Amino acid sequence: MLAGRTHANVAMALHGVRDRLTPEGAGPVGSEAFVRVYMAAYYYLARCSHLPEEECEWEVNACRFLFGLVHAADPRLVPEGLREVLDRDPQRVVPAYETVHAVGSALLLSSERDGFDEGIAASIALIAWAREEARGTPSEPHITFNLGSALVTVARCKDAPPGTREAGVRAMREALAALPAGDPFRKRMLTGLRQALAGQPPAAHPDGSPEAEITAYIRHGGPERLERAVDLLRAIIDAPTTGEQERSRRRAELGQALRIRFELTGELTDLDASIAELEAVLAAGTPDAEARATTFSLLAVAHLARYVQLQERPDLEAATRAARAACDDPATAASPAHPQRLTDRASVLTMRYRVGGDLADIDQAIDDLTFAVHTTPPSQHDHPVMLIKLAVALEERAVRTGDIKSLDAAEKLLRPLAGTPSDTGPSDAGPSDSGPHQLLARMELGDVLLARATLTGDGTGLADAIDQYAAAARASAQDIRSRLICARRWATAAVQLGALGAARTAFDVALADLLPKLAGRTLGRESQEARLRELPPLATTAATVSLLAGEAEEALVRLEQGRGVLLAQALRLRGRQDELRAASRPLADRFEQVCAELVAPHRSPEQRRQAAGDFDALVEKIRTLRGLQDFQRPPSWQKLREAAAHGPVAAINVSPLGCFALLLTPSTDGGALDHLPLKVTADDVAAHAETFHTAVAALTDPATPGLERYRHDVAMKSTLSWLGTHIAGPVLDHLGLGHPGLDRLGPGGPLPRLWWCPTGVLSLLPLHAAVLQDGAHVHDRVVSSYVPTLGSLLHARSRPAPQPGRASLAAVAVDAGPYPRLHSLDEELAVTSAMRAPRDALRDTDATPEAVLAALRTHTHAHLACHGVRDPDVPSRSRLLLHGGELTLRELAAERLPDAEFAYLSACHSAATGQELADEVLSVASAFQLCGYRHVIGSLWTVTDAMGPLLAGEVYRNLAAPDAPGPAHALHRAVATLRAHDDYNDPLFWASVVHSGP
């Protein structure tokens, strides 16, 4: 009864009358066809009684379908229990192909279990006939899938024809592509295809081909592989023998390789080139639907990558359109490449969910990824990526819905890929040890464990999450961006656990090792900023952790390591190299040459990479010289304490974990450090900064009505009082500078200096104008200067002032842009003549960007009176408006002006940083410091045009005085004059102008 031969004989007997398996075709009781149906029905009934329930699903179907035919001829011939069921079933007779399909499937499964090859071959004949008969019916996908399963099974036989397995897998893919949404058998079919693909070997590519290099990079990492792939693809594309169809395909592959290289390095020009290549391929109108779908998919990922980097919504919309175009063509849904396209669409949907919060997006992403995971061979190089992305999507949904089972499923996917934290991967994995997949799996596993601990309140998984993050952050051969993200999460989780020691270690890895490499010299300025923008501020939290651990000196070092990264990098290329020149003039000359190459504008990525490599090699060589072991290293605590040589420095740290002031004061051994807790929170500071700038914007707008103006005036002054009560006042009191005995300039000499180094959005508030408890302003107690970092202050002091007689002034006055007219430019230009030095003036049409830059290069002092534009979201786009063009922060950052001394920026917002990248302290004023100016005067907000000549005239008069104490005191005295003026004694006017420098 259960023998394979018997089963095959019965099935083939039915195959012989397959065309007659209908009530009409089977004929009357006693006909040959009816007898075969009758005997087969009872045969399958008997098999059902002898087989375990889980093994006889298709036998049950065959039995029911066959007895349906018997019932149609004579119900009395059907067993009583089954007869009652068929009596109630109006669909008791099914099409012949359904019966043959059930018989063939039952034979297939039993023959697989028994290893009966002849039965498997017979089942293929049955199911293949059923498929042809079922064309265009709802049953076709299910029958096609089982035919594919049968072919995959028979392919395991040694005599199977070549291509049998491939034909089977293709049929299974076609079936799944045609399956209606929500089909109850979809999950089972996915599992079947996954099992069929389990033994498929990895795709073979010729050694040295672009495909082989890219596959090896995705599996094991290694930037050199990616470089070879890009070079090979470009050579093929440029070769005259390459056909147009081949060229189109290779251009799409080049687009993919450039985007992957961007993900490794952060170079935005690669990403832009990737998008350009892919759009060009699509614009050419390739007739091949498969190639077009894949190109759309690659374009979707490229736009998504640019959205992640720049946060510009049009890129996310473009990614969505391209992802839909890649997956919506039914003609390509059965392709082996379709799962990868679904994976790409899921990445876009996951980001859309993060942005918009629509659960339908994340549900669709999970569905796409589930399909992709099941329909991609595990040996395929991107299968681990699919598993990781599925885990990410499950975690995203779980965090929103509180579904712990989704987190459990995500952990199950990630554990095999992540390994143990001590595992470095297989020994033959190449130069990157375990490859990039393990790092990503560990990072996401840490996220899953952290999410579960947050949802359940059970912290047992928190320590495991920390281990995963730490192992990933220390994977030295992997990409810097992912490692830095892991280091930050490692630190955050350690703080949550209360493990301050682990958090300090994590921040050391993040700030001392990884952050400088994230925005390395090989990148263009825009790419550097984009890389830094992607991460939340690290330095302020790291400093707070150090202080909580009792390490104030370490806290100050952390602030320096994590703030002004680009500024510090640029200043090191512009510093004096007296010690190096004394040790080796040839190396000093070569160093100057390489530095000039690094800051030169309009350099290609290849040129930047070459110059950065030369720089690194040269620095290593210089460090072998006696006394220069620390050449070009960030300043240590011993160096930073020298910042207080001329007066106290107050670094105000604002972080989510707490706010405090680090106070560096002069001492006999170079500088003493104290810390002062502040009774404010980061949210307090952000709220007051927002209130203040809303008020200032309204007060400087002539259209603001009187009642509104009064309300905003109260808000502005309330903020200044809050600033004095909670931040500036306590700092002055702690430093012994808060008493009223120093509230006026007089015969006793100038007021003491104080350098402010605020962090975050606090840098948008005028600490020098804060109102103290006795009603005085900070301006009445100290001469305030602002510094982006202590390192920038040390750099400025290391450069000597111009020798007497060598100073010269470039004075620029221009009214450009769609802004209110500047009526006082001529008067302001005239007052600059008070400076006793040669002066060249550029007025209106003469003041082009090119002419102004040329003047800056040949003068020690600069005065620019013009409109300034601040871009709070992308501060590096802040600019000065000149005749016929703009002078941007990025253009200034490319200059090296070794003789620059003093710049007066009489332009709105010239000293205002942006809310984005606040700790990079990006402003037009900081750009002037970066390119060489030791002293810069700028404005935090819009200033009235009429005030300009008065303030500038006082500054230059003070600078020209015989006892001139320097620009900071010159501005301080000029502001005192403004405060005594009836028109400008309100902080709205005088508080806007600040000094930065030594």
Secondary structure, DSSP 8 states (H G I E B T S, - for coil): ---HHHHHHHHHHHHHTGGG-SHHHH-STTSHHHHHHHHHHHHHHHHHHHS-GGG-HHHHHHHHHHHHHHHHH-GGGS-HHHHHHHHH-TT-S--HHHHHHHHHHHHHHHHHHHT-HHHHHHHHHHHHHHHHHTTTSTTHHHHHHHHHHHHHHHTTSTT--TTHHHHHHHHHHHHHHHS-TT-TTHHHHHHHHHHHHTT-------TTSHHHHHHHHHHH--HHHHHHHHHHHHHHHH-TT--HHHHHHHHHHHHHHHHHHHHHH--HHHHHHHHHHHHHHHHTT-S-HHHHHHHHHHHHHHHHHHHHHH--HHHHHHHHHHHHHHH--GGGTTSTTHHHHHHHHHHHHHHHHHHH--HHHHHHHHHHHHHHHHTS-TTSTTHHHHHHHHHHHHHHHHHHH--HHHHHHHHHHHHHHH--TT----TTS-TTTT-HHHHHHHHHHHHHHHHHHHHH--THHHHHHHHHHHHHHT-TTS-HHHHHHHHHHHHHHHHHHT-HHHHHHHHHIIIIIIHHHHT-TTS-HHHHHHHHHTS---HHHHHHHHHHTT-HHHHHHHHHHHSSHHHHHHHHTTS--HHHHHH-HHHHHHHHHHHHHHH-SS--HHHHHHHHHHHHHHHHHHTTSTT-TTTT----HHHHGGGGTTS-EEEEEEETTEEEEEEEE--TTS-EEEEEE-S--HHHHHHHHHHHHHHHHHHT-TTS-HHHHHHHHHHHHHHHHHHIIIIIHHHHHHHT--SGGGSS-BTTB---EEEEEE-GGGGGS-GGG-B-TTS-BGGGT-EEEE-S-HHHHHHHHHS----TT---EEEEE---SSS---TTHHHHHHHGGGSSS-EEEEEGGG--HHHHHHHHHH-SEEEEESEEE--SSSGGG-EEEETTEEEEHHHHHT---TT--EEEEESTTTT---STTGGGT-SHHHHHHHTT-SEEEEESS---TTHHHHHHHHHHHHHHSTT---HHHHHHHHHHHHHTSTTT-SHHHHTTEEEE--
